[in-house]
Amino acid sequence: MKLGRSKLKVKKVLNNKIILTDNKEEIKLKEFEKNLNPGDEIEVFVYDSSNERIATLKKPYVEVGEIGKLKVISKTKYGYFVDIGLDKDIFLPFQERKGRIIVGEKYLMQLYIDRSDRFCVTMDIKNKLALNNKFKVNDEVKGIIYDIDELGAKVAINGKYDGLILKEELKGIYRVGEEIEARVQRILKNGKITLTVREKSYKQMHIDADFLLELLEDNNGILELGDKSDPELVKNITGLSKKAFKKAEGALYKRKLIEIYPEKIVLIKK
């Protein structure tokens, strides 16, 4: 009996169990439904339970080939076990994980059948995500980070579309499984989407200014950065580009909160 979603016929209704068939093999239905009769056709999900295949009327969190956010239940020497909403947890092999996995957390995964004809899940979902046919530049979107590599953070937008936050756009610490809100920055000709977690420039300037103010307060009112500072140094200390830093610096100066020097800014004490 094949794993996954199937339509089967009721062959026998006994005192405490129901037997289904695909006209070749027989399988027991996990639930006992009094309203079922021989000849009835029902849709079930077939899975392995206690060394035998069994059918259930219960719908799992994901079907074969689908992507869903699933909770990691436990860790073993060879991988992890994941809850898909049945009485049998499903295996996530180490080679199918992305990033650091924490037991008890949820991550985007796809359910598949491995070469041994068993259910497994994978976090390698890139090929299951679609290119853009919906969004336009500056659209606000929500997504979940499904991988982080040398290019940046890969994001499943609405759990369906593939997006990327470039490494230079990442500000702060991000992790696989984290839900984010972002803005569509660019849409390439091939349909690939790049995202930014930064607001539009006129909004972001004030956000960056407040962030810069916090840095000043945390550093006794002095930040050894200014117009002559190396852009890489600015990036390392503040996480901002030199251009964004100068805009934030200018916003604080207009608010008469800082004094500006060639290689430092100083908080005005009141």
BAVO-906328 format. One record per residue (C-alpha): residue in one letter; x, y negated, z negated. Coordinates in Angstrom, 1 decimal, padded with zeros to 4 digits, always signed. Layout:
// residues N
SITE zavo   east  north     up
SITE    A      X      Y      Z
...
// end
This chain:
// residues 270
SITE zavo   east  north     up
SITE    M +000.0 +000.0 +000.0
SITE    K +001.5 -003.3 +001.0
SITE    L +002.3 -006.0 -001.5
SITE    G +000.4 -009.3 -001.6
SITE    R -003.1 -010.4 -000.4
SITE    S -005.2 -007.7 +001.1
SITE    K -008.8 -006.8 +001.9
SITE    L -009.7 -003.4 +000.7
SITE    K -012.8 -001.2 +000.4
SITE    V -014.3 +000.3 -002.7
SITE    K -013.9 +004.1 -002.4
SITE    K -015.0 +005.3 -005.8
SITE    V -016.7 +003.7 -008.9
SITE    L -015.9 +005.9 -011.9
SITE    N -016.8 +005.4 -015.6
SITE    N -014.0 +003.1 -016.4
SITE    K -012.1 +002.4 -013.2
SITE    I -012.6 +001.5 -009.5
SITE    I -010.6 +003.0 -006.7
SITE    L -009.9 +001.0 -003.6
SITE    T -008.6 +002.1 -000.2
SITE    D -007.2 +000.7 +003.1
SITE    N -008.3 +003.9 +004.8
SITE    K -004.8 +005.3 +004.4
SITE    E -003.9 +005.0 +000.7
SITE    E -005.8 +004.6 -002.6
SITE    I -005.1 +002.1 -005.3
SITE    K -006.7 +001.3 -008.7
SITE    L -008.4 -002.1 -009.4
SITE    K -007.1 -003.6 -012.6
SITE    E -010.4 -005.1 -013.5
SITE    F -013.7 -003.1 -013.9
SITE    E -016.4 -004.9 -012.1
SITE    K -019.9 -003.4 -012.7
SITE    N -021.3 -005.1 -009.6
SITE    L -019.1 -003.3 -007.1
SITE    N -020.3 -000.3 -005.1
SITE    P -018.7 +002.2 -002.7
SITE    G -018.3 +000.6 +000.7
SITE    D -018.0 -002.9 -000.6
SITE    E -015.0 -004.9 +000.8
SITE    I -013.1 -007.2 -001.5
SITE    E -010.1 -009.4 -001.4
SITE    V -007.4 -008.5 -003.9
SITE    F -003.7 -009.1 -004.7
SITE    V -001.5 -006.0 -004.8
SITE    Y +001.6 -005.9 -007.1
SITE    D +003.8 -003.5 -009.0
SITE    S +002.8 -002.9 -012.6
SITE    S +004.2 -000.2 -015.0
SITE    N +005.9 +001.7 -012.1
SITE    E +002.8 +001.8 -009.9
SITE    R +001.0 -000.5 -007.5
SITE    I -002.2 -002.0 -008.7
SITE    A -004.8 -004.4 -007.2
SITE    T -006.2 -007.4 -009.1
SITE    L -008.9 -009.9 -008.4
SITE    K -006.9 -012.4 -010.3
SITE    K -005.2 -015.1 -008.1
SITE    P -001.5 -015.6 -008.8
SITE    Y +000.0 -019.1 -009.0
SITE    V +001.6 -018.5 -005.6
SITE    E +000.9 -016.1 -002.7
SITE    V +003.7 -014.5 -000.6
SITE    G +005.5 -017.2 +001.3
SITE    E +004.0 -020.1 -000.7
SITE    I +005.9 -022.6 -002.8
SITE    G +004.8 -023.4 -006.3
SITE    K +006.1 -024.8 -009.6
SITE    L +006.8 -021.8 -011.8
SITE    K +008.0 -021.4 -015.3
SITE    V +011.2 -019.4 -016.2
SITE    I +010.4 -017.0 -019.0
SITE    S +013.7 -015.2 -019.7
SITE    K +017.3 -014.7 -018.6
SITE    T +019.1 -011.4 -017.9
SITE    K +022.6 -010.3 -016.8
SITE    Y +021.5 -010.5 -013.2
SITE    G +019.0 -013.4 -013.0
SITE    Y +015.8 -014.7 -014.5
SITE    F +012.2 -013.7 -014.9
SITE    V +009.4 -016.1 -013.8
SITE    D +005.7 -016.2 -014.6
SITE    I +003.4 -016.1 -011.6
SITE    G +000.2 -015.7 -013.5
SITE    L +000.0 -011.9 -013.6
SITE    D +000.9 -009.3 -016.3
SITE    K +004.2 -008.7 -014.5
SITE    D +006.9 -011.4 -014.4
SITE    I +008.9 -011.8 -011.1
SITE    F +012.6 -011.7 -010.7
SITE    L +014.7 -014.7 -009.7
SITE    P +018.2 -013.4 -008.7
SITE    F +021.2 -015.6 -009.7
SITE    Q +022.1 -016.1 -006.0
SITE    E +018.6 -017.5 -005.3
SITE    R +018.8 -020.3 -008.0
SITE    K +019.6 -023.9 -007.4
SITE    G +021.3 -026.0 -010.1
SITE    R +021.2 -025.3 -013.9
SITE    I +018.2 -023.3 -015.0
SITE    I +016.7 -023.7 -018.5
SITE    V +014.4 -021.0 -019.9
SITE    G +011.0 -022.5 -020.6
SITE    E +011.2 -025.1 -017.8
SITE    K +009.4 -025.1 -014.4
SITE    Y +011.0 -025.3 -011.0
SITE    L +009.8 -025.1 -007.4
SITE    M +010.1 -021.6 -006.0
SITE    Q +008.8 -019.4 -003.2
SITE    L +007.5 -015.9 -003.6
SITE    Y +008.9 -013.3 -001.2
SITE    I +009.3 -009.5 -000.7
SITE    D +012.9 -008.4 -000.8
SITE    R +014.5 -005.5 +001.2
SITE    S +013.6 -003.1 -001.6
SITE    D +009.9 -003.9 -001.1
SITE    R +009.7 -005.8 -004.4
SITE    F +008.5 -009.2 -005.3
SITE    C +011.1 -011.8 -005.9
SITE    V +011.2 -015.6 -006.0
SITE    T +013.8 -018.0 -004.6
SITE    M +014.6 -021.7 -005.2
SITE    D +016.0 -021.9 -001.7
SITE    I +012.9 -023.6 -000.2
SITE    K +014.4 -026.0 +002.3
SITE    N +013.3 -024.0 +005.4
SITE    K +009.7 -023.9 +004.1
SITE    L +009.4 -027.7 +003.9
SITE    A +008.0 -029.7 +006.8
SITE    L +009.6 -032.7 +008.6
SITE    N +007.7 -036.0 +008.5
SITE    N +004.4 -036.3 +010.4
SITE    K +002.7 -038.4 +007.7
SITE    F +004.8 -041.1 +006.1
SITE    K +006.1 -044.5 +007.2
SITE    V +008.9 -046.7 +005.9
SITE    N +008.2 -048.2 +002.4
SITE    D +005.5 -045.7 +001.5
SITE    E +005.5 -044.8 -002.2
SITE    V +005.8 -041.0 -002.7
SITE    K +006.1 -038.5 -005.5
SITE    G +008.2 -035.4 -005.3
SITE    I +010.2 -032.8 -007.2
SITE    I +014.0 -032.4 -006.9
SITE    Y +014.7 -028.9 -005.6
SITE    D +018.5 -029.1 -005.1
SITE    I +021.4 -031.4 -005.6
SITE    D +024.6 -031.2 -003.5
SITE    E +027.3 -033.4 -002.1
SITE    L +024.8 -035.3 +000.1
SITE    G +022.5 -036.2 -002.8
SITE    A +019.2 -035.0 -004.3
SITE    K +016.9 -033.0 -002.1
SITE    V +013.2 -033.7 -002.8
SITE    A +010.0 -031.7 -002.0
SITE    I +007.6 -034.6 -001.3
SITE    N +004.1 -033.6 -002.4
SITE    G +005.5 -030.0 -002.5
SITE    K +005.3 -029.9 +001.3
SITE    Y +007.7 -032.4 +003.1
SITE    D +011.5 -032.5 +002.9
SITE    G +013.2 -035.6 +001.7
SITE    L +016.7 -036.7 +000.6
SITE    I +017.9 -039.3 -001.9
SITE    L +021.4 -040.1 -000.7
SITE    K +024.2 -039.8 -003.3
SITE    E +024.9 -043.5 -003.2
SITE    E +021.2 -044.2 -004.0
SITE    L +021.2 -042.1 -007.1
SITE    K +021.3 -044.2 -010.3
SITE    G +021.5 -042.3 -013.5
SITE    I +021.3 -038.6 -014.2
SITE    Y +019.0 -036.3 -012.2
SITE    R +018.4 -032.6 -012.4
SITE    V +016.7 -029.9 -010.4
SITE    G +013.1 -029.6 -011.3
SITE    E +012.7 -033.2 -012.2
SITE    E +009.6 -035.1 -010.9
SITE    I +010.3 -038.5 -009.4
SITE    E +008.6 -041.4 -007.8
SITE    A +010.4 -042.9 -004.8
SITE    R +010.0 -045.0 -001.7
SITE    V +010.5 -044.0 +001.9
SITE    Q +013.7 -045.8 +003.0
SITE    R +014.2 -044.4 +006.5
SITE    I +012.7 -041.9 +008.9
SITE    L +015.2 -040.5 +011.3
SITE    K +014.3 -039.5 +014.9
SITE    N +014.3 -035.8 +014.0
SITE    G +011.7 -036.5 +011.3
SITE    K +013.9 -036.2 +008.3
SITE    I +013.1 -038.6 +005.5
SITE    T +015.5 -040.5 +003.3
SITE    L +014.2 -041.9 +000.0
SITE    T +015.3 -044.5 -002.5
SITE    V +014.4 -044.6 -006.1
SITE    R +015.0 -048.3 -006.0
SITE    E +012.2 -050.8 -005.7
SITE    K +011.9 -053.3 -002.8
SITE    S +014.7 -055.8 -003.1
SITE    Y +012.7 -058.7 -004.7
SITE    K +011.3 -056.3 -007.4
SITE    Q +014.6 -054.4 -007.8
SITE    M +016.5 -057.6 -008.4
SITE    H +014.6 -058.2 -011.6
SITE    I +014.9 -054.6 -012.7
SITE    D +018.7 -054.7 -012.1
SITE    A +018.9 -058.0 -014.0
SITE    D +017.2 -056.5 -017.0
SITE    F +019.6 -053.6 -016.8
SITE    L +022.6 -055.9 -016.6
SITE    L +021.3 -057.8 -019.6
SITE    E +021.2 -054.5 -021.6
SITE    L +024.8 -053.7 -020.6
SITE    L +025.9 -057.2 -021.7
SITE    E +024.2 -056.7 -025.1
SITE    D +025.7 -053.3 -025.5
SITE    N +029.2 -054.7 -024.8
SITE    N +029.3 -057.6 -027.2
SITE    G +028.0 -060.1 -024.6
SITE    I +030.9 -059.7 -022.1
SITE    L +031.2 -057.6 -019.0
SITE    E +034.5 -057.6 -017.2
SITE    L +033.0 -057.8 -013.8
SITE    G +032.6 -060.8 -011.4
SITE    D +032.6 -062.0 -007.8
SITE    K +036.3 -060.9 -007.4
SITE    S +035.8 -057.4 -008.9
SITE    D +036.3 -054.4 -006.7
SITE    P +033.0 -053.0 -005.4
SITE    E +034.0 -049.5 -006.6
SITE    L +034.6 -050.7 -010.1
SITE    V +031.2 -052.4 -010.1
SITE    K +029.6 -049.2 -009.0
SITE    N +031.4 -047.1 -011.6
SITE    I +030.4 -049.4 -014.5
SITE    T +026.9 -050.4 -013.6
SITE    G +025.7 -047.9 -011.0
SITE    L +024.9 -050.9 -008.7
SITE    S +026.3 -051.8 -005.3
SITE    K +028.3 -055.1 -005.3
SITE    K +025.4 -056.7 -003.4
SITE    A +022.8 -055.6 -005.9
SITE    F +025.1 -056.7 -008.8
SITE    K +025.4 -060.2 -007.4
SITE    K +021.7 -060.5 -007.0
SITE    A +021.1 -059.4 -010.6
SITE    E +023.9 -061.7 -011.8
SITE    G +022.3 -064.6 -009.9
SITE    A +018.9 -063.8 -011.5
SITE    L +020.3 -063.9 -015.0
SITE    Y +022.2 -067.2 -014.2
SITE    K +019.0 -068.8 -013.0
SITE    R +017.4 -067.8 -016.3
SITE    K +020.3 -069.5 -018.0
SITE    L +021.2 -066.3 -019.8
SITE    I +024.8 -065.9 -018.7
SITE    E +027.9 -067.8 -017.7
SITE    I +029.7 -066.6 -014.6
SITE    Y +033.5 -066.4 -014.2
SITE    P +035.6 -064.9 -011.3
SITE    E +036.2 -061.6 -013.1
SITE    K +033.6 -061.5 -015.9
SITE    I +030.2 -062.6 -017.0
SITE    V +029.4 -063.7 -020.5
SITE    L +026.1 -063.7 -022.3
SITE    I +025.0 -067.1 -023.6
SITE    K +024.4 -066.8 -027.3
SITE    K +021.4 -068.6 -028.6
// end
